[in-house]
Amino acid sequence: MHVAHLTLHNFRSYADLDVPLEPGVVAFVGRNGQGKTNLVEAIDYLSRLQSHRVATDAPLVRAGTDQGIIRAAVVRDGRTAVLEVELNPGRANRARVNRSPLPRSRELIGLIRTVVFSPDDLTLVKGDPSDRRKFLDDLLVLRTPRLAGVRSDYDRVLRQRNSLLKTAGAARRGSTSQEGALSTLGVWNDHLARTGAEILFERLRLVEDLRPYLGKAYATVARGASREDAEIDYKPSFELPLPAGEPGGTTLPDRAALTAALLAEVERRRNDELDRGISLVGPHRDELVLTLGNGDVRLPVKGYASHGESWSFALALKLASYDLLRSDGDDPILILDDVFAELDTERRQQLAELVAGAEQVLVTAAVEADVPEVLAGVRYAVAEGEVTRVG
């Protein structure tokens, strides 16, 4: 899979831009603030309908305009499809494939797959649990695009339920009527348990699938490390039920068991939730636990790992994601966004050698010297809104 052509209209700093691309390595080189990251951000947006830099779409649309367009010709298994998304801040976005409108823009997700390496990857290790949950959910949606709908449904249920909890909690303190809110809360509890169990099941399975790839990746990027040194575990907000089935079968509880257990925990924590006016149980409260060590001595990466170990773990998570997606049958597009400037010489070379064989690698760098020689390929100079091929 690779992008053969990128067109932007009123996206970030670009009023209009057309850039032909090729398989292999394509590097965009330019000083900070010239727009090189905007190019790879656009391609990544087509993959996930989210930016890896900002939380909302408004900053993506060029200042002074009310609509932006990203369009890319994507080659997959020798066939070309033109993917397009129309960004409309404050209104629904629109998506097209080969000029034909899609019923919902999220149906575009998964038609192109990207894995992004950027300086912000360090938040996977040092950031809040929400950063790690987002990492899992973004990878889930790339592997199984229908989960974008489940994720959206869960967020909607959570918002509605939190609103009801606040109303019912206020009623307990005598400020409003409680009866209506409590009568509706049971319905939203069921919705929370059902959609939450679906997300929880998929996250648990993803962690199991990701684990062997993580060990291999960490042993590759960390000096002297073994496959057993890096580990990930999923920590839910309640005790999981035991898995059903025969010995030697799946080690995960099924969706029905998770739904029942989640609903039971919601009922158990009911008074706490009413007191605090917020949902305390569900996948939005879970954590992906990252540890380093060997044998019985394991320590959390956050707070204990050195800066170099933290970078190695973050890189290993992204490399593991790439290898997992690749095992599904598609070679994702790799995006290395200003990442080499953050790495020491050894890790820079290791990462370059690991990704050099990908079908397409898109690199951004402030200076030419930041791009390792093993990633020789097409070069574009990016300056003052112009993107010019130089090699």
C-alpha positions in Angstrom: 0.0 0.0 0.0 1.3 3.5 -0.8 0.1 7.0 -1.6 0.8 7.9 -5.2 -0.6 11.5 -5.1 -1.6 14.0 -2.5 -3.9 17.0 -3.1 -4.7 19.6 -0.4 -7.1 22.5 -0.5 -7.2 25.0 2.4 -5.5 22.5 4.7 -3.3 24.0 7.4 -0.9 26.3 5.7 -1.7 25.2 2.1 -4.2 27.0 0.0 -3.7 24.5 -2.9 -1.1 21.8 -3.3 -0.5 18.8 -5.5 2.4 16.5 -4.7 3.2 13.2 -6.6 4.6 10.5 -4.4 6.3 7.2 -4.9 6.8 3.9 -3.1 9.8 3.6 -0.9 11.2 6.5 1.1 10.0 10.1 0.5 11.5 12.8 2.7 10.2 16.3 3.3 13.0 18.5 4.5 12.6 22.1 5.7 13.0 24.4 8.7 10.4 24.2 11.5 7.2 26.0 10.7 7.4 25.6 6.9 4.6 23.0 6.6 6.4 19.7 6.2 4.5 18.0 9.0 1.2 19.3 7.5 1.8 17.0 4.6 2.1 13.7 6.5 -0.6 14.8 8.9 -3.0 15.0 6.0 -2.2 11.4 5.0 -2.5 10.1 8.5 -5.9 11.9 8.9 -7.2 9.9 5.9 -6.3 6.8 7.8 -8.0 7.5 11.1 -10.0 10.7 10.6 -8.0 12.1 13.5 -4.9 14.2 13.7 -1.9 13.0 15.6 -1.2 16.6 16.6 -4.5 18.2 17.6 -7.8 17.0 19.1 -10.2 18.8 16.9 -10.6 19.5 13.2 -10.8 23.3 13.4 -7.0 23.9 13.4 -6.7 21.8 10.2 -8.7 24.2 8.1 -6.6 27.1 6.7 -7.2 30.4 8.6 -9.9 32.5 7.0 -11.6 29.7 5.3 -14.5 27.4 6.4 -13.7 24.2 4.6 -10.6 22.1 3.8 -10.1 19.1 1.6 -7.6 16.2 1.7 -7.5 13.9 -1.4 -5.1 11.1 -2.0 -4.6 8.4 -4.7 -3.9 5.2 -2.9 -2.4 2.1 -4.6 -3.3 -1.2 -3.0 -2.6 -4.6 -4.6 -2.0 -2.8 -7.9 -5.4 -1.0 -7.9 -5.7 2.8 -7.3 -8.5 4.4 -5.3 -9.0 8.1 -4.7 -9.9 8.8 -1.1 -11.2 12.3 -0.1 -12.4 13.9 3.1 -14.0 17.3 3.3 -13.4 19.0 6.6 -16.2 21.2 7.8 -15.5 22.5 11.4 -18.8 22.8 13.3 -20.6 20.6 10.8 -20.4 17.0 9.6 -17.4 16.1 7.5 -18.0 14.4 4.2 -16.0 11.5 2.6 -15.7 10.2 -0.9 -14.1 7.2 -2.6 -13.5 7.6 -6.3 -15.7 10.7 -6.2 -18.7 8.7 -4.8 -20.0 10.0 -1.5 -20.0 7.7 1.5 -23.0 7.6 3.8 -20.8 8.3 6.8 -17.3 9.8 6.8 -16.1 7.1 9.2 -16.5 4.5 6.5 -13.2 5.9 5.1 -11.3 4.5 8.1 -9.1 1.6 7.4 -9.0 2.0 3.6 -5.5 3.4 4.1 -3.4 2.4 7.2 -0.7 4.5 8.7 1.7 4.1 11.7 3.1 7.4 12.9 6.4 7.9 14.8 6.7 11.4 16.3 8.3 13.2 19.3 4.8 12.9 21.0 5.2 9.2 21.2 7.0 9.6 24.5 3.6 10.4 26.0 2.7 6.7 25.5 5.2 6.0 28.3 5.2 9.2 30.4 1.7 10.5 29.8 -1.7 9.9 31.3 -3.6 6.6 31.0 -5.8 8.3 28.4 -2.8 8.5 26.1 -2.4 4.7 26.3 -6.1 4.0 25.9 -6.1 6.1 22.8 -3.1 4.2 21.4 -5.0 0.9 21.9 -8.3 2.2 20.4 -6.7 3.8 17.4 -4.9 0.5 16.6 -8.2 -1.4 17.2 -10.0 0.8 14.7 -7.3 0.4 12.0 -7.5 -3.4 12.4 -11.3 -3.5 12.6 -12.9 -0.3 11.3 -16.4 -1.2 12.5 -15.2 -0.5 16.0 -15.1 3.2 15.2 -18.9 3.1 15.5 -18.7 1.2 18.8 -16.2 3.7 20.2 -18.5 6.6 19.1 -21.5 4.9 20.7 -19.6 4.3 24.0 -18.6 8.0 24.1 -22.2 9.1 23.6 -23.5 6.7 26.3 -20.8 7.9 28.7 -21.8 11.6 28.2 -25.5 10.9 28.7 -24.9 8.7 31.7 -22.6 11.2 33.4 -25.2 13.9 32.8 -27.8 11.7 34.5 -25.5 10.9 37.4 -25.0 14.6 38.0 -28.7 15.2 38.0 -29.5 12.3 40.3 -26.6 13.2 42.6 -27.9 16.7 42.9 -31.4 15.3 43.7 -29.9 13.2 46.6 -28.7 16.5 48.0 -32.2 17.9 47.8 -31.8 20.4 44.9 -33.9 18.6 42.2 -36.2 15.7 41.7 -34.4 12.4 41.6 -37.1 10.0 40.4 -36.9 10.8 36.6 -33.1 10.6 36.5 -32.9 7.3 38.3 -35.6 5.7 36.2 -33.6 6.5 33.1 -30.2 5.6 34.5 -30.9 1.8 34.4 -31.4 2.0 30.6 -28.0 3.8 30.2 -26.4 1.3 32.5 -27.3 -1.5 30.1 -26.0 0.5 27.2 -22.7 1.2 29.0 -22.3 -2.5 29.9 -23.0 -3.7 26.3 -20.8 -1.2 24.4 -18.1 -1.1 27.2 -17.9 -4.9 27.1 -17.3 -4.9 23.4 -14.5 -2.4 23.7 -13.0 -4.2 26.7 -13.1 -7.6 24.9 -11.3 -6.1 21.8 -8.7 -4.3 23.9 -7.9 -7.5 25.8 -7.5 -9.5 22.6 -5.4 -6.7 21.1 -3.0 -6.7 24.0 -2.6 -10.5 23.7 -1.9 -10.1 20.0 0.5 -7.2 20.5 2.6 -8.7 23.3 5.0 -11.0 21.2 5.6 -8.2 18.7 6.5 -5.8 21.5 9.1 -8.1 23.0 10.7 -8.6 19.7 10.7 -4.8 18.9 12.1 -3.8 22.2 14.9 -6.3 22.0 15.8 -4.8 18.6 15.9 -1.1 19.6 17.2 -1.3 23.2 20.9 -2.1 23.6 21.4 -5.5 25.3 17.7 -6.2 25.9 15.9 -9.5 25.5 12.4 -10.3 24.3 11.3 -10.8 27.9 12.4 -7.4 29.2 9.4 -5.3 27.9 5.9 -6.3 28.9 2.4 -5.0 28.6 -0.7 -5.9 30.6 -4.2 -4.6 30.6 -5.6 -3.4 33.9 -9.4 -3.0 33.9 -11.4 -0.9 36.3 -13.0 -4.0 37.9 -12.2 -7.6 38.4 -12.6 -9.6 35.2 -14.7 -12.8 35.2 -12.9 -16.1 34.6 -12.7 -17.2 30.9 -15.2 -19.9 29.8 -14.4 -22.9 27.7 -12.1 -25.9 27.7 -8.6 -26.0 29.1 -6.1 -24.8 26.5 -8.7 -22.6 24.9 -9.0 -18.8 25.0 -7.7 -17.1 28.1 -10.2 -14.2 27.7 -13.7 -14.0 29.1 -16.3 -13.8 26.4 -18.4 -10.7 25.6 -21.5 -11.9 27.5 -19.5 -12.5 30.7 -17.9 -9.1 30.4 -21.2 -7.4 29.9 -22.7 -9.1 33.0 -19.6 -8.4 35.1 -19.5 -4.7 34.0 -23.2 -4.3 34.8 -22.8 -5.9 38.2 -19.9 -3.6 39.0 -21.9 -0.5 37.9 -24.6 -1.5 40.3 -22.1 -2.1 43.1 -20.6 1.3 42.6 -23.9 3.1 42.2 -23.7 5.2 45.4 -20.1 6.2 44.7 -21.1 7.3 41.2 -24.1 9.3 42.4 -22.0 11.0 45.1 -19.3 12.0 42.5 -21.6 12.6 39.5 -19.4 10.6 37.1 -19.0 7.1 35.7 -16.3 5.2 37.7 -16.5 1.9 35.9 -15.8 1.0 32.3 -13.0 1.0 29.6 -12.7 4.8 30.0 -11.1 4.1 33.4 -8.8 1.3 32.4 -5.0 1.3 32.0 -2.4 -0.2 29.8 0.4 -1.2 32.2 4.0 -1.0 30.7 6.8 -2.7 32.6 10.5 -3.4 32.3 12.6 -6.1 33.9 13.2 -9.8 34.0 12.1 -12.7 36.1 10.1 -11.6 39.2 11.5 -8.1 39.3 9.5 -5.8 37.1 9.1 -2.1 37.4 6.7 0.3 35.7 8.3 2.2 32.8 6.7 5.5 34.0 8.7 6.9 36.8 11.5 4.2 36.8 12.8 4.0 33.2 15.6 6.2 32.0 15.0 8.6 29.1 16.6 6.2 26.7 14.6 3.3 28.0 11.4 5.3 27.7 12.2 6.2 24.1 13.0 2.6 23.3 9.7 1.4 24.8 7.7 4.0 22.9 9.4 3.1 19.7 8.9 -0.6 20.4 5.1 0.0 20.8 4.9 1.7 17.4 7.1 -0.9 15.7 4.9 -3.6 17.3 1.8 -1.9 15.9 3.4 -1.8 12.5 4.3 -5.5 12.6 0.9 -6.5 13.9 -0.9 -4.6 11.1 1.5 -6.1 8.6 0.6 -9.6 9.8 -3.0 -8.8 9.0 -2.0 -8.7 5.3 -1.3 -5.1 4.5 2.0 -3.1 4.6 1.0 0.1 6.4 2.4 3.5 5.4 5.1 4.5 7.9 5.3 8.2 8.9 8.5 9.3 10.7 7.6 12.9 11.7 10.7 14.7 13.0 11.6 11.7 15.1 15.2 11.3 14.1 16.2 14.6 15.7 15.0 13.3 19.1 17.1 10.1 18.9 20.7 9.4 19.6 22.9 8.1 16.8 22.5 4.5 17.6 18.7 4.5 17.9 18.4 6.6 14.8 20.3 4.1 12.8 18.5 1.1 14.3 15.1 2.6 13.5 16.1 3.5 10.0 17.3 0.0 9.3 14.1 -1.5 10.7 11.7 0.5 8.5 13.8 0.8 5.3 12.1 -2.2 3.8 8.5 -0.9 4.2 6.5 -0.3 1.0 6.3 3.4 1.7 8.1 5.5 4.4 7.3 9.2 4.7 9.9 11.2 6.6 10.0 14.8 7.8 13.2 16.4 9.0 14.5 19.9 9.7 17.8 19.3 8.1 19.0 16.8 5.5 21.6 15.3 7.9 18.9 14.1 10.2 17.8 11.5 7.6 20.0 8.4 7.8 21.7 7.3 4.6 19.9 4.0 4.7 16.7 6.0 4.0 18.0 7.4 0.8 15.1 8.1 -1.6 13.0 10.9 -3.0 13.6 14.3 -1.4 11.3 17.3 -1.3 12.4 20.8 0.0 9.6 22.5 1.9 9.8 26.3 2.3 7.4 29.2 2.3 4.4 27.1 1.2 6.3 25.5 -1.7 7.1 21.8 -2.0 9.9 21.2 -4.5 11.4 17.9 -5.5 15.2 17.9 -5.2 16.2 14.3 -5.4 
